[in-house]
């Protein structure tokens, strides 16, 4: 499940190091080509909102396989795009159909024992992180050699293989919800209103992923301009600097099993804030940039795994719907962060972006601290 999740989630991130190549191919500014990054994330958010809840009313393996076939077709469309407009549509569809990574995570959480759920989530998330990191590095390197279209063809082929493997290896999992799709979607509003821990976790991840996504998109523009002038292949290699987050994920999951979720969240927020200070003082060297990449990636994964452990422990029968609220807000945050990062770059380049990213993290810190002080309890200790 960890391996499959990593290979699926890679679909969302292949595009980031390819922005420069796509801009050259369609003869458009790099800032305009950067739209595909946040369009993919918007598509993912829409898929999370509209499709993930179906896991509570339909057989889960069947849903995963259907989404995988749709992802394969969307990636093929992107590879054959005759214009940038078609590529934008394909990017949205790639995001919407790549929700299988979340469905697999939910299936793993559903199958796990209560006292091992954090560890299972951490293990699968480690696979997701490796997929994210590898996708950036591989797409940047191979894209520079073969071209950006070939990357999408490769991804479509991987999805075809995964469909066969998942059909053979994944167990069936029947839902418990007996209502209609309309009732299922209406229940999302009910849970948002009645579950404060879900609201808090969703907002924390919204802000955390906004800061992370803003960095990864804007970093491409930063490293491709003076004084670096790096190619897409070189830029893609910087994704490897975040490998520490893959190693940290299982450890964070175990700490969350031991009721350490709240402390993990504060540690993650502190790491994110320090990372943007490192980015601001990067200058013409790369040491602080690499340090910042490690901190911002590990910080976000620490926050996300802790939040997931909290919400998956509330109501097992509504786990898909809880994850819908949580991950939809997360990727809306990612899309907003990507758009904001590009906007700040266009206005004030790297220094203004770093200040804006730090402000995102500060808002998250203030909100988390305010809720804690007003409620008189730590995050995740109260669920209703």
C-alpha positions as CSV (number, residue, x, y, z in Angstrom):
1,X,0.0,0.0,0.0
2,X,2.8,2.4,0.8
3,X,4.5,1.7,-2.6
4,X,1.2,2.1,-4.5
5,X,0.3,5.3,-2.7
6,X,3.7,6.8,-3.5
7,X,3.4,5.9,-7.2
8,X,-0.1,7.4,-7.4
9,X,0.6,10.6,-5.5
10,X,3.6,11.2,-7.8
11,X,1.1,12.1,-10.6
12,X,0.3,15.4,-8.8
13,X,4.0,16.5,-8.5
14,X,5.6,15.5,-11.8
15,X,4.6,18.8,-13.3
16,X,6.5,21.1,-10.8
17,X,10.1,20.7,-12.2
18,X,8.7,20.6,-15.8
19,X,7.3,24.2,-15.6
20,X,10.4,25.6,-17.4
21,X,10.2,23.0,-20.2
22,X,6.5,23.4,-20.7
23,X,6.9,27.2,-20.9
24,X,9.5,26.8,-23.6
25,X,7.4,24.3,-25.6
26,X,4.3,26.5,-25.6
27,X,6.3,29.7,-25.7
28,X,4.6,31.2,-22.7
29,X,6.1,32.9,-19.5
30,X,7.2,30.5,-16.8
31,X,4.8,32.2,-14.3
32,X,1.9,31.3,-16.6
33,X,3.1,27.7,-17.1
34,X,3.1,27.5,-13.3
35,X,-0.7,27.4,-13.4
36,X,-0.6,23.7,-14.0
37,X,0.7,23.2,-10.5
38,X,-2.2,24.8,-8.7
39,X,-4.8,23.5,-11.2
40,X,-3.6,20.0,-10.5
41,X,-4.1,20.7,-6.8
42,X,-7.5,22.2,-7.3
43,X,-8.5,19.1,-9.2
44,X,-7.2,16.9,-6.4
45,X,-9.3,18.9,-3.9
46,X,-12.4,18.5,-6.1
47,X,-11.8,14.8,-6.3
48,X,-11.3,14.6,-2.5
49,X,-14.6,16.5,-1.9
50,X,-16.8,14.7,-4.5
51,X,-15.3,11.2,-4.8
52,X,-13.5,10.1,-1.6
53,X,-16.8,10.1,0.4
54,X,-18.0,7.3,-1.9
55,X,-15.7,5.0,0.0
56,X,-18.3,5.0,2.8
57,X,-21.1,3.6,0.5
58,X,-19.3,1.5,-2.2
59,X,-16.7,-1.3,-2.2
60,X,-13.3,0.4,-1.7
61,X,-11.1,-1.7,-4.0
62,X,-13.5,-1.1,-6.9
63,X,-13.4,2.6,-6.3
64,X,-9.6,2.7,-6.2
65,X,-9.4,0.8,-9.5
66,X,-11.9,3.1,-11.2
67,X,-9.9,6.1,-10.2
68,X,-6.7,4.6,-11.4
69,X,-8.1,4.0,-14.9
70,X,-9.3,7.6,-15.0
71,X,-5.8,8.8,-13.9
72,X,-4.2,6.8,-16.7
73,X,-6.4,8.4,-19.3
74,X,-5.8,11.9,-17.9
75,X,-2.1,11.5,-18.0
76,X,-2.2,10.3,-21.6
77,X,-4.3,13.4,-22.5
78,X,-1.6,15.6,-20.9
79,X,1.1,13.9,-22.8
80,X,-0.7,14.5,-26.1
81,X,-1.9,18.1,-25.3
82,X,-1.8,20.2,-28.5
83,X,-2.1,23.4,-26.6
84,X,-1.5,24.8,-23.1
85,X,-5.3,25.1,-22.7
86,X,-5.7,21.4,-23.1
87,X,-2.8,20.7,-20.7
88,X,-4.5,22.8,-18.1
89,X,-7.7,20.8,-18.4
90,X,-5.7,17.5,-18.3
91,X,-3.8,18.8,-15.2
92,X,-7.1,19.4,-13.4
93,X,-8.3,15.9,-14.4
94,X,-5.0,14.3,-13.2
95,X,-5.5,15.8,-9.8
96,X,-9.1,14.8,-9.6
97,X,-8.4,11.2,-10.5
98,X,-5.3,10.7,-8.4
99,X,-7.2,10.5,-5.1
100,X,-6.4,6.7,-5.0
101,X,-3.5,7.6,-2.8
102,X,-5.9,8.8,-0.1
103,X,-8.2,5.9,-0.7
104,X,-5.4,3.5,-0.1
105,X,-4.4,5.4,3.1
106,X,-8.0,5.1,4.3
107,X,-8.1,1.4,3.5
108,X,-4.9,0.8,5.5
109,X,-6.2,2.9,8.4
110,X,-9.5,0.9,8.3
111,X,-7.7,-2.5,8.4
112,X,-5.3,-1.5,11.2
113,X,-5.8,-2.1,14.9
114,X,-6.6,0.9,17.0
115,X,-3.3,0.9,18.8
116,X,-1.3,0.6,15.6
117,X,-3.2,3.0,13.4
118,X,-0.7,5.8,13.8
119,X,2.2,3.5,12.8
120,X,0.3,2.3,9.8
121,X,-0.5,5.8,8.7
122,X,3.1,6.8,9.2
123,X,4.3,3.9,7.1
124,X,2.0,4.6,4.2
125,X,2.8,8.3,4.4
126,X,6.5,7.4,4.2
127,X,5.6,5.8,0.8
128,X,3.7,8.9,-0.2
129,X,6.6,11.1,0.7
130,X,9.1,9.0,-1.3
131,X,6.7,9.2,-4.2
132,X,6.5,13.0,-4.0
133,X,10.3,13.3,-3.7
134,X,11.1,10.8,-6.4
135,X,8.5,12.3,-8.8
136,X,10.2,15.7,-8.7
137,X,13.7,14.3,-9.1
138,X,12.7,11.8,-11.9
139,X,10.5,14.2,-13.8
140,X,13.2,16.9,-13.7
141,X,16.0,14.7,-14.8
142,X,14.2,12.6,-17.4
143,X,12.2,15.6,-18.6
144,X,15.5,17.4,-19.5
145,X,16.7,14.3,-21.4
146,X,13.5,13.1,-23.2
147,X,11.0,15.9,-22.9
148,X,8.1,16.7,-20.6
149,X,5.5,14.8,-22.7
150,X,7.4,11.5,-22.2
151,X,7.1,12.0,-18.4
152,X,3.3,11.9,-18.6
153,X,3.4,8.9,-20.9
154,X,5.6,7.1,-18.4
155,X,3.2,8.0,-15.6
156,X,0.3,6.6,-17.6
157,X,2.2,3.4,-18.0
158,X,2.8,3.1,-14.3
159,X,-0.9,3.6,-13.6
160,X,-1.7,0.7,-16.0
161,X,0.7,-1.6,-14.2
162,X,-0.7,-0.5,-10.8
163,X,-4.3,-1.3,-11.9
164,X,-3.3,-5.0,-12.4
165,X,-1.3,-5.2,-9.1
166,X,-4.0,-3.6,-7.0
167,X,-6.7,-5.9,-8.5
168,X,-4.6,-8.9,-7.5
169,X,-3.3,-7.8,-4.1
170,X,-5.7,-5.4,-2.4
171,X,-8.5,-6.9,-0.2
172,X,-12.1,-6.1,-0.7
173,X,-13.6,-3.7,1.9
174,X,-17.3,-3.2,2.2
175,X,-18.8,0.1,3.6
176,X,-21.1,0.5,6.5
177,X,-23.1,3.6,5.4
178,X,-26.5,2.6,4.0
179,X,-27.8,6.0,3.0
180,X,-27.8,7.8,-0.4
181,X,-25.0,9.9,-1.9
182,X,-27.0,13.1,-1.1
183,X,-27.3,12.0,2.6
184,X,-23.6,11.2,2.5
185,X,-22.6,14.6,1.3
186,X,-25.0,16.4,3.7
187,X,-23.3,14.6,6.6
188,X,-20.1,16.4,5.8
189,X,-21.7,19.7,6.9
190,X,-22.9,18.0,10.1
191,X,-19.5,16.7,11.0
192,X,-17.9,20.1,10.2
193,X,-20.3,21.7,12.6
194,X,-20.1,19.2,15.4
195,X,-16.5,18.1,15.4
196,X,-14.1,20.8,16.6
197,X,-11.0,18.5,16.4
198,X,-11.8,17.9,12.7
199,X,-12.2,21.7,12.1
200,X,-8.9,22.5,13.9
201,X,-6.9,19.7,12.1
202,X,-8.3,20.8,8.7
203,X,-7.3,24.4,9.2
204,X,-3.9,23.5,10.5
205,X,-3.2,21.4,7.4
206,X,-4.7,24.0,5.1
207,X,-2.1,26.6,6.3
208,X,0.8,24.1,6.5
209,X,0.3,22.8,3.0
210,X,-0.2,26.3,1.6
211,X,3.2,27.2,2.9
212,X,4.8,24.0,1.6
213,X,3.2,24.2,-1.9
214,X,4.2,27.9,-2.2
215,X,7.8,27.0,-1.6
216,X,8.0,24.1,-4.0
217,X,6.5,26.0,-6.9
218,X,8.4,29.3,-6.2
219,X,11.7,27.4,-5.7
220,X,11.6,26.4,-9.4
221,X,11.4,30.0,-10.5
222,X,14.1,31.0,-8.0
223,X,16.6,28.3,-9.1
224,X,16.0,28.8,-12.8
225,X,16.8,32.5,-12.6
226,X,20.0,34.5,-11.8
227,X,22.4,33.7,-10.3
228,X,21.7,29.9,-10.5
229,X,20.2,29.4,-14.0
230,X,19.6,25.7,-13.2
231,X,18.0,23.3,-15.6
232,X,14.9,21.3,-14.8
233,X,17.1,18.2,-14.2
234,X,19.1,20.0,-11.5
235,X,16.1,21.6,-9.9
236,X,14.4,18.2,-9.7
237,X,17.3,16.9,-7.7
238,X,16.6,19.3,-4.8
239,X,13.5,17.1,-4.1
240,X,15.9,14.6,-2.6
241,X,16.8,17.0,0.1
242,X,13.4,16.3,1.6
243,X,14.1,12.5,2.0
244,X,14.4,13.0,5.8
245,X,10.7,13.5,5.9
246,X,10.2,9.9,4.6
247,X,12.4,8.6,7.4
248,X,10.6,10.7,10.0
249,X,7.1,9.7,9.1
250,X,7.0,6.2,10.8
251,X,8.6,7.8,13.9
252,X,5.9,10.5,14.0
253,X,3.2,7.9,13.6
254,X,4.6,5.9,16.6
255,X,4.7,9.1,18.7
256,X,1.1,9.8,17.7
257,X,0.1,6.3,18.9
258,X,1.6,7.2,22.2
259,X,-0.7,10.3,22.5
260,X,2.1,12.7,21.3
261,X,0.1,14.3,18.5
262,X,-0.3,17.7,20.1
263,X,3.5,18.1,20.8
264,X,4.3,16.8,17.3
265,X,2.1,19.6,15.9
266,X,4.0,22.3,17.7
267,X,7.4,20.8,16.7
268,X,6.3,20.8,13.1
269,X,5.1,24.4,13.2
270,X,8.5,25.5,14.7
271,X,10.4,23.6,12.0
272,X,8.3,25.3,9.2
273,X,8.9,28.8,10.7
274,X,12.7,28.2,10.9
275,X,12.7,26.9,7.4
276,X,11.5,30.2,5.9
277,X,14.1,32.0,7.9
278,X,16.7,29.8,6.2
279,X,15.1,30.4,2.8
280,X,15.3,34.2,3.4
281,X,19.0,34.2,4.1
282,X,19.9,31.7,1.3
283,X,21.5,34.3,-0.9
284,X,23.8,32.9,-3.6
285,X,24.7,29.7,-1.7
286,X,22.7,26.5,-1.3
287,X,23.4,25.3,2.2
288,X,20.6,27.2,3.9
289,X,18.2,26.3,1.1
290,X,18.8,22.6,1.6
291,X,18.5,22.9,5.4
292,X,15.2,24.8,4.8
293,X,13.9,22.1,2.4
294,X,14.5,19.4,5.1
295,X,12.9,21.4,7.8
296,X,9.8,22.5,5.8
297,X,9.2,18.9,4.5
298,X,9.7,17.2,7.9
299,X,7.7,19.9,9.6
300,X,4.7,19.5,7.3
301,X,4.7,15.7,7.5
302,X,4.9,15.9,11.3
303,X,1.8,18.2,11.3
304,X,-0.1,16.1,8.8
305,X,0.4,12.7,10.3
306,X,-0.4,14.0,13.8
307,X,-3.6,15.6,12.4
308,X,-4.6,12.4,10.6
309,X,-4.0,10.2,13.7
310,X,-6.4,12.6,15.6
311,X,-9.2,12.6,13.1
312,X,-9.1,8.9,12.1
313,X,-9.6,8.0,15.8
314,X,-12.9,9.9,16.2
315,X,-15.6,7.9,14.2
316,X,-14.4,4.9,12.3
317,X,-17.6,4.5,10.4
318,X,-17.2,8.1,8.9
319,X,-13.5,7.9,8.2
320,X,-13.8,8.6,4.5
321,X,-15.9,11.6,5.1
322,X,-13.6,13.0,7.8
323,X,-10.7,12.5,5.4
324,X,-12.7,14.3,2.7
325,X,-13.1,17.4,4.8
326,X,-9.4,17.2,6.0
327,X,-7.7,16.6,2.7
328,X,-10.0,18.9,0.6
329,X,-9.1,21.7,2.9
330,X,-5.4,20.6,2.7
331,X,-5.3,20.8,-1.1
332,X,-7.3,23.9,-1.4
333,X,-4.6,25.3,0.9
334,X,-2.0,23.9,-1.5
335,X,-3.6,25.5,-4.5
336,X,-3.9,28.8,-2.7
337,X,-0.3,28.6,-1.5
338,X,1.0,27.8,-5.1
339,X,-0.9,30.8,-6.5
340,X,0.2,33.1,-3.7
341,X,3.8,32.0,-4.0
342,X,3.9,32.8,-7.8
343,X,2.1,36.1,-7.1
344,X,4.6,37.1,-4.4
345,X,7.5,36.1,-6.8
346,X,6.1,38.4,-9.5
347,X,5.8,41.3,-7.1
348,X,9.0,41.0,-5.0
349,X,10.8,37.9,-6.1
350,X,12.5,35.6,-3.4
351,X,12.7,37.9,-0.4
352,X,8.9,38.8,-0.5
353,X,8.0,35.2,-1.0
354,X,10.0,34.2,2.1
355,X,8.3,36.8,4.2
356,X,4.9,35.7,2.9
357,X,5.6,32.1,3.6
358,X,6.7,32.9,7.1
359,X,3.5,34.9,7.7
360,X,1.4,31.8,6.6
361,X,3.2,29.7,9.3
362,X,2.7,32.5,11.9
363,X,-1.0,32.6,11.2
364,X,-1.1,28.8,11.8
365,X,0.9,29.2,15.1
366,X,-1.4,31.9,16.3
367,X,-4.6,30.0,15.4
368,X,-3.4,26.8,17.0
369,X,-2.3,28.6,20.2
370,X,-5.6,30.7,20.4
371,X,-7.8,27.6,20.1
372,X,-5.8,25.8,22.8
373,X,-6.0,28.7,25.2
374,X,-9.7,29.3,24.7
375,X,-10.7,25.7,24.8
376,X,-8.5,24.7,27.7
377,X,-7.5,21.4,26.1
378,X,-4.9,20.1,23.8
379,X,-5.5,19.4,20.1
380,X,-7.2,16.1,19.6
381,X,-8.1,15.4,23.2
382,X,-11.7,16.5,22.7
383,X,-13.6,15.4,19.7
384,X,-17.1,16.6,20.1
